[in-house]
Amino acid sequence: MSKDKPRDIGIDVDAPANPWDGDLNDPFYGTLPVRGQVLRGTVLRAKAQKTVVVQVNKMKYDTKYERYSRSSSKINAHSPASVGATEGDNVTMMECRPLSKTKSFVVIERRDP
């Protein structure tokens, strides 16, 4: 793949600012295709190599009680070096093919809190 300019992944996000480290599981510089869900959340942990734990908060409307209920889930996501997500960052992640037993998402954008 080209190291010079990032490829279009099909969603309107800013290109990463950090350089590419040769990771093939990078949606911008590598060969990883992204599809499906787009989720936003907050990085809770970034201690593993190229993996972050993201907490996604959801609101669900209960028609019987006419109220909203809150729920949250933790999702393991691949964090390419070009994106560089760290703990406390607000991130956008997108679904991809399974990268391991627990990782089926990749971080595509980082927004500072």
NUTORVEX-934869 format. One record per residue (C-alpha): residue number from 1; residue in one letter; x, y, z. Coordinates in pm, 1 decimal. Layout:
BEGIN
+-----+-----+----------+----------+----------+
|   n | res |        X |        Y |        Z |
+-----+-----+----------+----------+----------+
| NUM |   a |        X |        Y |        Z |
...
+-----+-----+----------+----------+----------+
REM end
This chain:
BEGIN
+-----+-----+----------+----------+----------+
|   n | res |        X |        Y |        Z |
+-----+-----+----------+----------+----------+
|   1 |   m |      0.0 |      0.0 |      0.0 |
|   2 |   s |    100.2 |    361.6 |    -40.3 |
|   3 |   k |    263.7 |    531.7 |    257.1 |
|   4 |   d |    212.0 |    874.6 |    108.6 |
|   5 |   k |   -159.9 |    931.8 |    118.8 |
|   6 |   p |   -434.8 |    746.3 |    305.0 |
|   7 |   r |   -702.1 |    562.6 |    110.0 |
|   8 |   d |  -1072.3 |    644.9 |    119.9 |
|   9 |   i |  -1251.7 |    407.3 |    358.2 |
|  10 |   g |  -1602.0 |    513.6 |    252.8 |
|  11 |   i |  -1693.4 |    726.3 |    554.5 |
|  12 |   d |  -1636.3 |   1097.3 |    612.0 |
|  13 |   v |  -1361.5 |   1110.8 |    877.2 |
|  14 |   d |  -1036.8 |   1303.9 |    898.4 |
|  15 |   a |   -723.0 |   1122.5 |    787.0 |
|  16 |   p |   -489.5 |   1022.3 |   1071.9 |
|  17 |   a |   -203.3 |   1257.2 |   1151.6 |
|  18 |   n |     48.7 |    998.7 |   1276.7 |
|  19 |   p |    275.6 |    806.8 |   1035.8 |
|  20 |   w |    207.8 |    450.6 |    924.7 |
|  21 |   d |    403.3 |    178.1 |   1107.1 |
|  22 |   g |    350.4 |   -101.6 |    853.0 |
|  23 |   d |     39.8 |   -249.1 |   1022.8 |
|  24 |   l |   -169.7 |   -427.9 |    757.3 |
|  25 |   n |   -477.0 |   -403.5 |    984.4 |
|  26 |   d |   -490.2 |    -26.7 |    933.8 |
|  27 |   p |   -800.4 |     83.7 |    739.2 |
|  28 |   f |   -627.7 |    394.6 |    599.7 |
|  29 |   y |   -283.7 |    263.3 |    497.8 |
|  30 |   g |   -318.4 |   -116.6 |    523.3 |
|  31 |   t |   -560.1 |   -360.7 |    362.4 |
|  32 |   l |   -832.8 |   -389.6 |    629.2 |
|  33 |   p |  -1182.7 |   -328.6 |    486.1 |
|  34 |   v |  -1443.5 |   -170.0 |    715.9 |
|  35 |   r |  -1821.0 |   -216.7 |    697.1 |
|  36 |   g |  -2130.8 |   -223.4 |    914.3 |
|  37 |   q |  -2178.8 |    -40.5 |   1241.5 |
|  38 |   v |  -2022.2 |    292.2 |   1333.2 |
|  39 |   l |  -2000.2 |    344.2 |   1711.3 |
|  40 |   r |  -1872.5 |    629.9 |   1926.3 |
|  41 |   g |  -1735.3 |    586.1 |   2275.1 |
|  42 |   t |  -1464.7 |    662.8 |   2527.8 |
|  43 |   v |  -1140.0 |    469.6 |   2565.0 |
|  44 |   l |  -1120.4 |    312.9 |   2911.3 |
|  45 |   r |   -799.6 |    111.9 |   2874.8 |
|  46 |   a |   -513.4 |    122.2 |   2626.4 |
|  47 |   k |   -262.8 |   -110.6 |   2793.1 |
|  48 |   a |   -251.8 |   -396.6 |   2541.7 |
|  49 |   q |    -58.5 |   -375.0 |   2216.2 |
|  50 |   k |   -273.2 |   -219.9 |   1941.1 |
|  51 |   t |   -591.5 |   -287.2 |   2142.2 |
|  52 |   v |   -817.2 |    -47.5 |   2330.7 |
|  53 |   v |  -1125.9 |   -107.8 |   2543.5 |
|  54 |   v |  -1401.2 |    136.6 |   2448.2 |
|  55 |   q |  -1713.1 |    205.1 |   2653.8 |
|  56 |   v |  -2020.5 |    275.1 |   2440.9 |
|  57 |   n |  -2318.2 |    438.1 |   2616.6 |
|  58 |   k |  -2669.5 |    375.4 |   2482.2 |
|  59 |   m |  -3016.0 |    510.7 |   2553.4 |
|  60 |   k |  -3318.3 |    287.2 |   2495.4 |
|  61 |   y |  -3677.9 |    405.6 |   2509.2 |
|  62 |   d |  -3914.4 |    181.8 |   2709.4 |
|  63 |   t |  -4266.0 |    223.1 |   2568.1 |
|  64 |   k |  -4440.5 |     61.0 |   2862.9 |
|  65 |   y |  -4301.0 |    300.8 |   3121.5 |
|  66 |   e |  -4247.3 |    589.1 |   2876.7 |
|  67 |   r |  -3894.2 |    644.4 |   2998.5 |
|  68 |   y |  -3542.1 |    609.2 |   2871.7 |
|  69 |   s |  -3307.3 |    354.5 |   3021.5 |
|  70 |   r |  -2931.8 |    380.6 |   3007.7 |
|  71 |   s |  -2699.9 |     96.5 |   2927.3 |
|  72 |   s |  -2337.4 |     67.5 |   2835.2 |
|  73 |   s |  -2109.6 |   -196.4 |   2692.0 |
|  74 |   k |  -1734.7 |   -241.7 |   2666.1 |
|  75 |   i |  -1595.5 |   -333.1 |   2325.9 |
|  76 |   n |  -1240.7 |   -438.0 |   2239.3 |
|  77 |   a |  -1117.7 |   -256.1 |   1929.3 |
|  78 |   h |   -800.3 |   -252.2 |   1722.7 |
|  79 |   s |   -611.9 |     75.8 |   1754.2 |
|  80 |   p |   -371.0 |    136.3 |   1464.5 |
|  81 |   a |    -61.3 |    343.3 |   1538.4 |
|  82 |   s |   -166.1 |    596.6 |   1275.3 |
|  83 |   v |   -475.6 |    684.4 |   1481.4 |
|  84 |   g |   -298.9 |    665.4 |   1819.6 |
|  85 |   a |   -591.1 |    636.3 |   2063.5 |
|  86 |   t |   -503.9 |    675.5 |   2432.1 |
|  87 |   e |   -702.4 |    648.4 |   2755.5 |
|  88 |   g |   -971.0 |    913.6 |   2792.8 |
|  89 |   d |  -1004.2 |    989.7 |   2421.4 |
|  90 |   n |  -1341.3 |   1000.5 |   2251.0 |
|  91 |   v |  -1317.6 |    772.8 |   1949.2 |
|  92 |   t |  -1518.8 |    660.6 |   1649.0 |
|  93 |   m |  -1485.8 |    294.4 |   1561.2 |
|  94 |   m |  -1620.0 |     88.3 |   1277.0 |
|  95 |   e |  -1695.2 |   -278.8 |   1232.9 |
|  96 |   c |  -1449.9 |   -496.4 |   1041.9 |
|  97 |   r |  -1375.6 |   -865.0 |    996.1 |
|  98 |   p |  -1280.5 |  -1051.3 |   1315.5 |
|  99 |   l |   -918.2 |   -971.6 |   1399.7 |
| 100 |   s |   -908.7 |  -1201.0 |   1704.3 |
| 101 |   k |  -1149.2 |  -1382.9 |   1933.8 |
| 102 |   t |  -1278.6 |  -1058.2 |   2085.0 |
| 103 |   k |  -1186.3 |   -783.9 |   1832.8 |
| 104 |   s |  -1425.0 |   -704.8 |   1546.7 |
| 105 |   f |  -1395.3 |   -325.3 |   1551.1 |
| 106 |   v |  -1120.8 |    -83.9 |   1448.9 |
| 107 |   v |  -1071.6 |    276.2 |   1566.0 |
| 108 |   i |  -1098.3 |    512.4 |   1268.9 |
| 109 |   e |  -1100.8 |    855.1 |   1436.0 |
| 110 |   r |   -976.1 |   1006.9 |   1760.5 |
| 111 |   r |  -1125.2 |   1318.0 |   1914.7 |
| 112 |   d |   -960.9 |   1469.7 |   2222.6 |
| 113 |   p |  -1196.7 |   1510.1 |   2521.9 |
+-----+-----+----------+----------+----------+
REM end
